[in-house]
Amino acid sequence: MMRAAIYVELLFRLLYEGGLRIGEAISLWVEDFDIGKNVITVRKSKTSDGENEKFMCLLRL
């Protein structure tokens, strides 16, 4: 039960604080989080530039 609560909290924080769309947040993999560089790579993005990939700062939990 506790694991599900952490997953839901992280998902909501990515959506709200990170400005991610639902599809972008759900499609994230563990490999997309680079702790050393403090970056999250969003591969399936709908950016206004027309690119399919964007980078954002990692949230502080």
C-alpha positions in Angstrom: 0.0 0.0 0.0 2.8 2.4 0.9 4.5 1.8 -2.5 1.4 2.8 -4.4 1.1 6.0 -2.4 4.6 7.0 -3.2 4.0 6.3 -6.9 0.9 8.4 -7.0 2.6 11.3 -5.1 5.5 11.3 -7.5 3.2 11.2 -10.5 1.2 14.2 -9.2 4.3 16.1 -8.5 5.7 15.5 -12.0 2.4 16.7 -13.4 2.0 19.8 -11.3 5.4 21.0 -10.4 7.2 19.7 -13.6 4.5 20.8 -16.0 4.4 17.4 -17.6 1.4 16.1 -19.5 -0.2 12.8 -18.3 1.2 10.9 -21.4 4.7 12.3 -20.8 4.7 11.4 -17.1 3.4 7.8 -17.6 5.9 7.1 -20.4 8.9 7.9 -18.2 11.4 5.1 -17.5 13.9 4.8 -14.7 16.7 5.5 -17.2 15.1 8.9 -18.0 16.1 10.2 -14.5 19.7 11.4 -14.4 20.4 12.1 -10.8 24.0 13.2 -11.4 22.9 16.0 -13.8 19.6 16.7 -12.1 17.7 16.2 -15.3 14.7 14.2 -16.5 14.5 13.3 -20.2 11.0 13.3 -21.6 11.1 11.3 -24.8 7.5 11.4 -26.0 6.9 15.2 -25.8 4.7 17.5 -27.7 6.8 20.6 -27.5 6.0 23.8 -29.5 9.4 23.3 -31.3 8.2 20.1 -32.9 10.9 18.1 -31.3 10.0 14.8 -29.7 12.4 15.1 -26.7 12.7 17.7 -24.0 14.7 18.1 -20.8 13.6 19.4 -17.4 15.2 20.0 -14.0 14.8 17.1 -11.5 12.4 17.8 -8.7 13.6 17.9 -5.1 11.6 15.4 -3.1 
